């Protein structure tokens, strides 16, 4: 029997597939099905900083009419009624999820700044969360704001959350930072126990008929996995922080590649929307077949075998892959012309 067990954030997991933050986890029945299918943990949907600010503003307006407490930028965000859960409903759902299954349940906080909303990390801990995933999706759109400013704000946020709770905190990162190895090293210093690579960049689309900018959502594809493999393979062995790969994980091959790059585990969401929750069991079965065929007894035996520090030729992780790929294409294109 293949041993699939792994660890992440100090939590012992019975397998390498964790359900990433998705609306599917808003149903307790779905969470039970996830556990039955072989998910080793579930990350609940995110509680948003802006949502908490709106709730707080609504309370302030009830208590003190006419007092302006928040930046007008909040007017451009979804209305309070557009969010699926209030923070009280979220915490109650977290408690029920913990009681419904035996696998770890991770809460998710989505925000970019420090402030009073960080106290909800403590509420999540008290509600029974095994860990907190801090989703830090943000874009620098102000030309006067430097990359150092963006990173400093992230470090301050992570440190504030880590100090607020005793349970482990992971940081879901964007891939747009200039020096990821340095960034992750600093996050570890600030108290983060893990990083998730990477947050998907949801981009708005343009409607040329109505001249409107509209939000769009597309499920991930396996092609999105490549930059995540690349950076996990570079980071592996250089830091003590745990790593998860999220985005583009759809098949047994995707999970195996992720572990071989150096990840502790993988996260899956889009594949479950496309194929159903039971897809987890099929992926695990395919992984078991591959590992047995190649005479492995444990998934852990493969971890990091394709990382930068484990392969004899490291050039594909540096400029080598860039040069070889472009050169190869140019040669094929030139030869095809004759």
ChimeraX attribute file (.defattr): number of C-alpha atoms within 10 A of each C-alpha:
attribute: neighborCount
match mode: 1-to-1
recipient: residues
	/A:1	8
	/A:2	15
	/A:3	15
	/A:4	18
	/A:5	16
	/A:6	19
	/A:7	15
	/A:8	21
	/A:9	22
	/A:10	14
	/A:11	14
	/A:12	14
	/A:13	21
	/A:14	17
	/A:15	20
	/A:16	27
	/A:17	28
	/A:18	29
	/A:19	27
	/A:20	24
	/A:21	22
	/A:22	17
	/A:23	14
	/A:24	20
	/A:25	22
	/A:26	18
	/A:27	12
	/A:28	18
	/A:29	12
	/A:30	14
	/A:31	26
	/A:32	17
	/A:33	16
	/A:34	27
	/A:35	23
	/A:36	15
	/A:37	17
	/A:38	22
	/A:39	27
	/A:40	26
	/A:41	27
	/A:42	25
	/A:43	23
	/A:44	27
	/A:45	21
	/A:46	19
	/A:47	24
	/A:48	20
	/A:49	19
	/A:50	19
	/A:51	25
	/A:52	18
	/A:53	18
	/A:54	20
	/A:55	15
	/A:56	16
	/A:57	17
	/A:58	14
	/A:59	12
	/A:60	15
	/A:61	14
	/A:62	11
	/A:63	10
	/A:64	11
	/A:65	10
	/A:66	9
	/A:67	11
	/A:68	11
	/A:69	11
	/A:70	12
	/A:71	7
	/A:72	9
	/A:73	7
	/A:74	13
	/A:75	10
	/A:76	7
	/A:77	12
	/A:78	12
	/A:79	12
	/A:80	16
	/A:81	11
	/A:82	9
	/A:83	12
	/A:84	14
	/A:85	18
	/A:86	16
	/A:87	17
	/A:88	10
	/A:89	11
	/A:90	20
	/A:91	22
	/A:92	14
	/A:93	19
	/A:94	23
	/A:95	17
	/A:96	14
	/A:97	25
	/A:98	20
	/A:99	12
	/A:100	14
	/A:101	18
	/A:102	12
	/A:103	24
	/A:104	22
	/A:105	24
	/A:106	28
	/A:107	27
	/A:108	26
	/A:109	24
	/A:110	19
	/A:111	21
	/A:112	21
	/A:113	18
	/A:114	18
	/A:115	11
	/A:116	11
	/A:117	18
	/A:118	20
	/A:119	14
	/A:120	19
	/A:121	27
	/A:122	18
	/A:123	16
	/A:124	25
	/A:125	21
	/A:126	14
	/A:127	18
	/A:128	20
	/A:129	25
	/A:130	23
	/A:131	26
	/A:132	26
	/A:133	25
	/A:134	27
	/A:135	24
	/A:136	19
	/A:137	16
	/A:138	16
	/A:139	11
	/A:140	11
	/A:141	7
	/A:142	7
	/A:143	6
	/A:144	8
	/A:145	10
	/A:146	11
	/A:147	11
	/A:148	9
	/A:149	12
	/A:150	15
	/A:151	15
	/A:152	12
	/A:153	14
	/A:154	22
	/A:155	21
	/A:156	16
	/A:157	21
	/A:158	26
	/A:159	19
	/A:160	19
	/A:161	25
	/A:162	23
	/A:163	15
	/A:164	16
	/A:165	19
	/A:166	12
	/A:167	20
	/A:168	22
	/A:169	27
	/A:170	28
	/A:171	27
	/A:172	24
	/A:173	22
	/A:174	18
	/A:175	16
	/A:176	11
	/A:177	13
	/A:178	9
	/A:179	9
	/A:180	16
	/A:181	17
	/A:182	11
	/A:183	16
	/A:184	19
	/A:185	16
	/A:186	14
	/A:187	23
	/A:188	21
	/A:189	13
	/A:190	18
	/A:191	19
	/A:192	25
	/A:193	22
	/A:194	24
	/A:195	26
	/A:196	25
	/A:197	25
	/A:198	24
	/A:199	19
	/A:200	17
	/A:201	13
	/A:202	11
	/A:203	12
	/A:204	12
	/A:205	12
	/A:206	13
	/A:207	10
	/A:208	8
	/A:209	6
	/A:210	7
	/A:211	8
	/A:212	11
	/A:213	12
	/A:214	10
	/A:215	10
	/A:216	10
	/A:217	10
	/A:218	8
	/A:219	12
	/A:220	19
	/A:221	13
	/A:222	14
	/A:223	11
	/A:224	15
	/A:225	22
	/A:226	14
	/A:227	15
	/A:228	22
	/A:229	22
	/A:230	19
	/A:231	22
	/A:232	28
	/A:233	24
	/A:234	22
	/A:235	24
	/A:236	25
	/A:237	15
	/A:238	10
	/A:239	12
	/A:240	12
	/A:241	22
	/A:242	22
	/A:243	27
	/A:244	27
	/A:245	31
	/A:246	26
	/A:247	27
	/A:248	26
	/A:249	26
	/A:250	24
	/A:251	19
	/A:252	20
	/A:253	15
	/A:254	21
	/A:255	25
	/A:256	21
	/A:257	21
	/A:258	32
	/A:259	29
	/A:260	24
	/A:261	27
	/A:262	29
	/A:263	30
	/A:264	28
	/A:265	26
	/A:266	26
	/A:267	26
	/A:268	26
	/A:269	24
	/A:270	20
	/A:271	20
	/A:272	18
	/A:273	14
	/A:274	12
	/A:275	11
	/A:276	13
	/A:277	24
	/A:278	16
	/A:279	19
	/A:280	25
	/A:281	17
	/A:282	15
	/A:283	20
	/A:284	21
	/A:285	13
	/A:286	13
	/A:287	21
	/A:288	21
	/A:289	14
	/A:290	15
	/A:291	19
	/A:292	13
	/A:293	9
	/A:294	9
	/A:295	10
	/A:296	16
	/A:297	15
	/A:298	17
	/A:299	20
	/A:300	18
	/A:301	13
	/A:302	18
	/A:303	20
	/A:304	24
	/A:305	16
	/A:306	22
	/A:307	25
	/A:308	24
	/A:309	16
	/A:310	15
	/A:311	12
	/A:312	8
	/A:313	10
	/A:314	15
	/A:315	14
	/A:316	15
	/A:317	15
	/A:318	12
	/A:319	10
	/A:320	12
	/A:321	13
	/A:322	12
	/A:323	12
	/A:324	13
	/A:325	11
	/A:326	10
	/A:327	12
	/A:328	11
	/A:329	11
	/A:330	12
	/A:331	10
	/A:332	10
	/A:333	11
	/A:334	10
	/A:335	9
	/A:336	8
	/A:337	6
	/A:338	5
